[in-house]
Amino acid sequence: MKITRGIALAAAAAMSLTTLAACGSDTAQDEETPDSLSFWYYEEDDAGQTQAWRRAAEAFEKETGVKINFERKSFTQIAQNGSQFLNSDEAPDLMESNRGNGSAGVLSTMGLLTDLGDYVDQYGWDKKVTGANAAVAKYDENGIMDGDTWYGMTSYAEFQRVYYNKDLFAKYGLEIPTTYDEFVDVCQKFVDAGVTPIAADAQEYGVMWLWWQLVSKEADAKFIDNWQLYKGDVDWNSKILTNSVSTINDWLDKGFISHNATGMKAEDTTQAFIKGEYPIYQTGTWNQGRFVKQITTFDWDAAVMPESNFAIGCAGNLLVIPERSHHKDLAAKFIDYVLSDDVQNYLGNAGGIPVAGDASKINDEKSKAMIEEYASYANDGKLSYYPDYAASNLTDAVPAEFQELVNGTKKPADVLKGIHEKYDVGVEDMGVKTN
């Protein structure tokens, strides 16, 4: 397959063409032990994975004397500017990177990420992170997931669940839905009672995630492979796609989702759910640790949208070592601490999903239920990833289309047409499909 790498070439042309640092752990980079390592991340500090990383940092510093300097960035900063950071003297020693073809995959084709193969062999990480969890950490020469080269290491998993405010359900005499028809029915009953049921933002990714869960509800493995791995052409006229966009529009018309979503961001809806303002909120399990700590006025439960063939999600964002890192060996050693039994089991009890934990060590019942639900999808190969993983432009392009739907400036057919056009452009720019 011819590799055009349009995105990589365009980004590289916009940056300085300084020579990248030599890779491998046999360079002079670690001759002097530093006082600290810089670690860029973008998770909330109450998130289970962040708590686990900090626990690993404490043990790491105790043994090595090297402090981990946590530097929190925004997801947008790293998603939009990661390549510029990584190709400069400002590159950190370690960084959290979004996984997927359009994120870590593109960075790998640009030569900005260290090949972790030697460290994987040294520490035996491939014995801990396997199957679907390993797929998002390995990329081929075109930057496509599930390849043969480790460019990152995941330390947790995540997926999208629908979170329910049980107290609001009880207040209105409603039961938590266990079928899709029941889900639609309770939404209508909340609307009839004057309550907007679903918290969703359109300035960022909330409405997009609801749409992709509706896609995932009906999708089969062939559809997911075609969308994410380019194994065939996406059928843009399929009911899977046309019905899902129409359903989002229908939910807007019925008041299941407020048109005010156009002015909301993810943190707005998360805070609103924590405050008890909405009965239903689909979000990633990275928020479950926050809910455990911050929701004190009501009880809640969660599950994947009823009767879904696939769940949105996969192994979590990657810990990557930039090619320009000056302390690769120490950065890898820290990753090994993150994958230790102690830290992984701690993660499981802090509201996260460990990729190498012991289920018998998880004591929190809500965490245990979440971990078991993730495993039920992951073990059967029923994870649909996220819709923007197919190409880097989709992270902005797909939410923009749904914001127009929420605004009422585009009809469902035009939204799907816009997504189709942006998908084709993004995949073509990546040079991963032949004509």
Buried (B, 14 or more C-beta within 10 A) or exposed (E): EEEBBEBBBEBBEEBEEEEBBEBEBEEEBBEEEBEBBBBBBBBBEBBBBBBBBEBBBEBBBEEBEBBBBBEBBEBEEBBEEBBBBBBEEEBBBBBBBBBBBBBBBBBBBBBBBBBBBBBBEBBEBBEBBEEBBBBBBBBBEBBBBBBEBBBBBBBBBBBBBBBBBBEBBEEBEBEBBEEBEBBBBBBEBBBEEEBBBBBBBBBBBBBBBBBBBBBBBBBEEEBBEBBBBBEEEBBBEBEBBBBBBBBBBBBBEEBBBBBEBBEBBBEBBBBBBBEBBBBBBBBBBBBBBBBBBBBEEBEBBBBBBBBBBBBBBBBBBBBBBBBBBBBBBBBBBBBBBBBBEBBBBBBBBBBBBBBBBEEEBBEBEBBBBBBEBBEEBBEEEBBBBBBBBBBBBBBEBBBBBBBBBBEEEBBBEBBBBBBBEBBBBBBBBBBBBEE
